[in-house]
Amino acid sequence: MPQPTKDILISCAEKFESIWNFPNCVAAIDGKHITIQAPAGSGSLSFNYKKTFSIVLLAMVDPEYRFIAVDVGGYGKNSDGGLFNNSRMGKALQNNTFGMPEDRPITENGKPLPFVIVGDEAFPSKTYLMRPYPGRGLSEDKKIFNYRLSRARRVSENAFGILCQKFRVFLNKIQVHPNNVDKIVLSSLCLNNFLRSDNVFLNALDEENSEKERPIFINLPHIGGKY
């Protein structure tokens, strides 16, 4: 999972605007609890508000459900906002070293506005991170803003749902050492990105057709089992 470049983030922003109608947005961010067996000697560090033991996957997601930056392994008892502030991606954004594009207007002849990430109420409000307006009795403009932001923000929740349906290991308690859980999560994220890459299989088939002596897709031999 390479470091996002300005070109990648600008491409994400263009797709967020065209697909989800939210301009200058480069990613949606959210945290997901990965349920694990209680690590030996961990006390309550991994015990979360759902009354289970977990590590947290904190992820930034592009408009097409690909993961572009992640932090894996945070203790389950910590909040998403706290994990974000202490993560490498959070510190890079705070120090202006993440690679965010330069400000640009969202309307013709408008004032240049910063590119942002969108999240829920668990995250702090920053110049580079937008969250919904809190409370009830909001004005019509604020309700519309919250609705638009919610549409863009749900991309991250949808990406987690897709991940769990493709890799069913996340639907149950993972009973391995926490270090190995991190590897399972990262491997699954990379495979998810590969499967959602543009024309990945068409490109492979084109290469196979041009080099018949070296097929891309090889049938694996039967290794036992009913199926």
Backbone torsions as a table, in degrees:
resi	resn	phi	psi	omega
1	MET	NA	94.2	-173.4
2	PRO	-71.2	161.7	175.5
3	GLN	-61.9	127.8	179.1
4	PRO	-61.1	138.7	176.4
5	THR	-98.9	168.0	178.0
6	LYS	-61.1	-38.1	179.4
7	ASP	-63.4	-41.8	178.3
8	ILE	-63.4	-44.6	-177.9
9	LEU	-67.3	-37.0	176.4
10	ILE	-65.8	-40.6	176.6
11	SER	-61.8	-40.9	176.9
12	CYS	-61.3	-42.9	-178.8
13	ALA	-62.5	-41.0	179.4
14	GLU	-63.9	-38.7	179.9
15	LYS	-74.7	-35.3	175.3
16	PHE	-60.6	-38.1	-179.8
17	GLU	-71.6	-41.9	-176.4
18	SER	-75.6	-34.8	-176.6
19	ILE	-90.9	-43.9	-171.5
20	TRP	-113.3	2.1	173.5
21	ASN	60.3	40.2	176.5
22	PHE	-132.6	108.4	-174.3
23	PRO	-77.6	157.8	175.3
24	ASN	56.8	28.3	178.0
25	CYS	-106.6	124.6	-177.7
26	VAL	-99.5	-19.2	-177.6
27	ALA	-168.5	158.4	169.8
28	ALA	-109.1	141.3	-176.5
29	ILE	-122.8	143.1	176.8
30	ASP	-163.1	167.0	177.1
31	GLY	-116.8	146.9	177.3
32	LYS	-130.2	132.4	176.9
33	HIS	-82.6	125.1	175.3
34	ILE	-99.4	111.6	-175.2
35	THR	-71.3	130.0	-178.0
36	ILE	-132.1	166.2	170.6
37	GLN	-71.1	141.5	-176.5
38	ALA	-56.1	119.1	179.2
39	PRO	-65.7	143.3	-179.8
40	ALA	-63.0	130.9	175.3
41	GLY	72.3	14.3	-177.1
42	SER	-87.4	-10.8	-177.6
43	GLY	61.6	-132.3	-177.9
44	SER	-102.1	10.7	-176.0
45	LEU	-59.2	-38.1	-176.4
46	SER	-96.9	3.6	-177.4
47	PHE	-85.0	119.5	-173.1
48	ASN	-104.6	179.8	-176.5
49	TYR	-68.0	-14.1	176.5
50	LYS	-86.7	4.9	179.6
51	LYS	67.5	31.2	173.9
52	THR	-129.3	167.5	175.3
53	PHE	-94.7	138.2	-175.5
54	SER	-157.9	162.3	161.8
55	ILE	-111.4	162.7	-175.2
56	VAL	-111.2	131.8	169.9
57	LEU	-98.3	111.0	175.9
58	LEU	-101.2	122.1	-170.2
59	ALA	-138.4	142.1	168.9
60	MET	-101.6	131.3	-171.4
61	VAL	-123.2	140.9	178.9
62	ASP	-84.7	175.1	-174.0
63	PRO	-68.7	-8.0	-180.0
64	GLU	-115.6	28.8	171.8
65	TYR	67.1	28.9	172.7
66	ARG	-103.1	145.7	-178.9
67	PHE	-88.3	125.8	-176.3
68	ILE	-111.4	-18.3	175.1
69	ALA	-159.3	134.5	-176.2
70	VAL	-140.2	157.2	170.5
71	ASP	-132.5	120.4	-174.5
72	VAL	-120.0	138.2	171.5
73	GLY	111.2	2.4	177.5
74	GLY	-63.4	148.1	179.6
75	TYR	-64.4	141.2	-176.3
76	GLY	-62.5	-23.7	-177.4
77	LYS	-76.0	-15.6	-175.9
78	ASN	-81.8	151.2	178.5
79	SER	-80.4	159.3	177.7
80	ASP	-59.6	-42.3	-179.0
81	GLY	-64.1	-41.0	178.8
82	GLY	-66.4	-41.7	177.9
83	LEU	-64.0	-39.3	-180.0
84	PHE	-63.3	-44.4	-178.4
85	ASN	-62.1	-32.0	-177.2
86	ASN	-96.9	-1.8	-178.1
87	SER	-82.5	163.4	178.0
88	ARG	-63.6	-40.7	-179.3
89	MET	-66.7	-38.9	178.4
90	GLY	-64.5	-43.1	179.3
91	LYS	-68.4	-36.3	178.3
92	ALA	-65.2	-40.1	177.6
93	LEU	-66.9	-41.3	180.0
94	GLN	-64.1	-36.8	-178.0
95	ASN	-91.1	4.3	179.1
96	ASN	61.0	37.9	177.5
97	THR	-117.8	9.2	-178.5
98	PHE	-75.6	-26.0	-179.0
99	GLY	101.2	24.4	179.0
100	MET	-63.9	142.1	178.0
101	PRO	-65.5	162.8	177.4
102	GLU	-67.7	152.7	179.6
103	ASP	-55.2	148.0	175.0
104	ARG	-150.0	152.1	-179.7
105	PRO	-72.1	152.3	177.4
106	ILE	-102.4	-4.8	173.9
107	THR	-132.3	158.8	-179.6
108	GLU	-62.6	129.9	-179.2
109	ASN	62.5	18.6	179.7
110	GLY	-84.8	174.6	178.9
111	LYS	-73.7	135.8	176.7
112	PRO	-60.5	132.1	-178.9
113	LEU	-121.9	149.7	-177.1
114	PRO	-72.2	153.6	169.2
115	PHE	-75.8	147.2	-172.2
116	VAL	-137.2	164.9	167.2
117	ILE	-109.0	146.9	179.7
118	VAL	-112.9	139.2	179.2
119	GLY	-145.3	-178.9	179.9
120	ASP	-92.5	-167.5	-173.6
121	GLU	-67.1	-14.1	-178.9
122	ALA	-73.0	-15.9	-175.9
123	PHE	-100.3	152.0	178.8
124	PRO	-75.0	154.2	175.8
125	SER	-85.3	122.8	-179.2
126	LYS	-133.6	171.2	176.2
127	THR	-65.7	-23.8	-179.1
128	TYR	-107.3	3.1	-178.0
129	LEU	-140.0	121.2	-179.9
130	MET	-108.0	139.8	176.4
131	ARG	-129.7	165.6	-178.2
132	PRO	-68.5	156.4	169.5
133	TYR	-64.8	132.1	-178.8
134	PRO	-83.5	164.4	171.4
135	GLY	88.1	179.0	178.7
136	ARG	-111.4	175.6	179.4
137	GLY	66.6	33.8	-178.7
138	LEU	-76.4	156.1	176.1
139	SER	-69.6	165.4	-178.2
140	GLU	-61.1	-40.2	179.6
141	ASP	-62.0	-42.0	-179.4
142	LYS	-69.9	-34.5	176.5
143	LYS	-64.8	-41.2	178.5
144	ILE	-65.3	-42.0	177.7
145	PHE	-60.3	-46.3	-179.8
146	ASN	-61.7	-37.7	179.2
147	TYR	-65.4	-46.1	179.6
148	ARG	-63.3	-44.1	179.8
149	LEU	-63.9	-39.3	-179.7
150	SER	-62.2	-38.9	178.9
151	ARG	-61.8	-42.6	-180.0
152	ALA	-72.7	-39.2	-176.7
153	ARG	-66.9	-32.7	-177.1
154	ARG	-65.7	-12.2	176.1
155	VAL	-55.7	-40.7	-178.8
156	SER	-67.7	-41.3	178.0
157	GLU	-63.9	-41.4	178.5
158	ASN	-63.9	-38.2	179.6
159	ALA	-63.0	-39.9	177.2
160	PHE	-63.9	-40.4	178.0
161	GLY	-62.8	-43.0	177.6
162	ILE	-62.4	-42.6	180.0
163	LEU	-59.0	-45.5	-177.7
164	CYS	-68.0	-33.9	179.2
165	GLN	-73.7	-31.7	178.9
166	LYS	-79.1	-38.6	-176.8
167	PHE	-119.6	91.2	-168.2
168	ARG	-68.9	-8.4	176.8
169	VAL	-57.4	-26.8	-177.6
170	PHE	-79.5	-6.2	179.4
171	LEU	-84.9	-9.5	-179.0
172	ASN	-129.0	171.4	176.7
173	LYS	-67.4	128.3	179.4
174	ILE	-90.1	119.9	-172.7
175	GLN	-107.2	64.5	174.9
176	VAL	-136.3	173.1	179.0
177	HIS	-62.3	142.5	-178.7
178	PRO	-52.7	-35.3	178.0
179	ASN	-62.1	-36.2	178.6
180	ASN	-75.8	-28.8	174.4
181	VAL	-61.1	-43.0	178.4
182	ASP	-56.6	-42.8	-179.0
183	LYS	-67.1	-39.4	177.9
184	ILE	-62.0	-44.4	-178.9
185	VAL	-63.6	-49.9	-177.6
186	LEU	-62.8	-40.0	178.1
187	SER	-62.8	-41.7	179.9
188	SER	-64.8	-38.5	179.1
189	LEU	-64.8	-42.4	179.4
190	CYS	-65.0	-40.6	178.2
191	LEU	-66.1	-39.3	176.5
192	ASN	-59.0	-46.6	179.4
193	ASN	-62.2	-40.5	179.1
194	PHE	-62.0	-45.5	-178.0
195	LEU	-66.9	-27.1	-179.0
196	ARG	-98.1	6.2	179.2
197	SER	-67.7	148.8	-177.6
198	ASP	-66.0	121.8	172.1
199	ASN	56.2	29.9	-176.2
200	VAL	-63.2	-39.9	-178.3
201	PHE	-78.4	-34.3	177.0
202	LEU	-64.1	-41.0	178.1
203	ASN	-63.3	-39.7	179.5
204	ALA	-66.2	-39.6	179.1
205	LEU	-67.0	-38.9	176.7
206	ASP	-60.7	-41.2	179.7
207	GLU	-67.2	-36.7	179.3
208	GLU	-65.0	-41.3	-179.7
209	ASN	-65.0	-31.9	-177.8
210	SER	-84.7	-17.4	-179.6
211	GLU	-133.0	74.8	-174.2
212	LYS	-60.7	-28.6	-176.9
213	GLU	-74.3	-12.0	-178.5
214	ARG	-131.9	78.0	-176.8
215	PRO	-64.3	145.5	-179.3
216	ILE	-79.3	-45.7	-178.9
217	PHE	-98.9	118.5	-176.1
218	ILE	-113.8	131.7	177.2
219	ASN	-68.7	127.2	177.8
220	LEU	-80.4	144.1	178.9
221	PRO	-69.8	154.5	177.5
222	HIS	-67.8	131.1	-176.9
223	ILE	-121.0	25.1	176.5
224	GLY	98.6	171.4	-177.5
225	GLY	92.6	157.9	-175.5
226	LYS	-64.1	-35.9	-176.4
227	TYR	-111.1	NA	NA
